[in-house]
Amino acid sequence: MGIDFSGLLTPKPGLRGEPQNTRLSAVLNVKSKWLEREEESEPARRIHYFRLIHNPWASNPLSHEFFKGYPQYGKISEDQIGMSLGWIDEEIEKPFDY
């Protein structure tokens, strides 16, 4: 999954590097997966996974701790030169419907 540089979550080049959307705290990306049936008479079921993409320029950012244990993309560090973005808990893929 890549980052869209059109300005939804990133500074838009046409705005001289200013973030376009500071009211959006995060984007939730949901993926569904159908489970195999053990018997034909069993109803079809599916499970859902999600990844959270934080907006590092949000006026009211969400805490990484609130979604701990789920894949999240957001600000890892920041210094005078710039900010580093990356995945937190990317390897974890636990469904949220159990």
Secondary structure as GFF3:
##gff-version 3
##sequence-region A 1 98
A	DSSP	three_ten_helix	13	15	.	.	.	ID=ss1
A	DSSP	beta_strand	26	34	.	.	.	ID=ss2
A	DSSP	beta_strand	46	54	.	.	.	ID=ss3
A	DSSP	three_ten_helix	65	67	.	.	.	ID=ss4
A	DSSP	beta_strand	72	78	.	.	.	ID=ss5
A	DSSP	beta_strand	83	88	.	.	.	ID=ss6
###
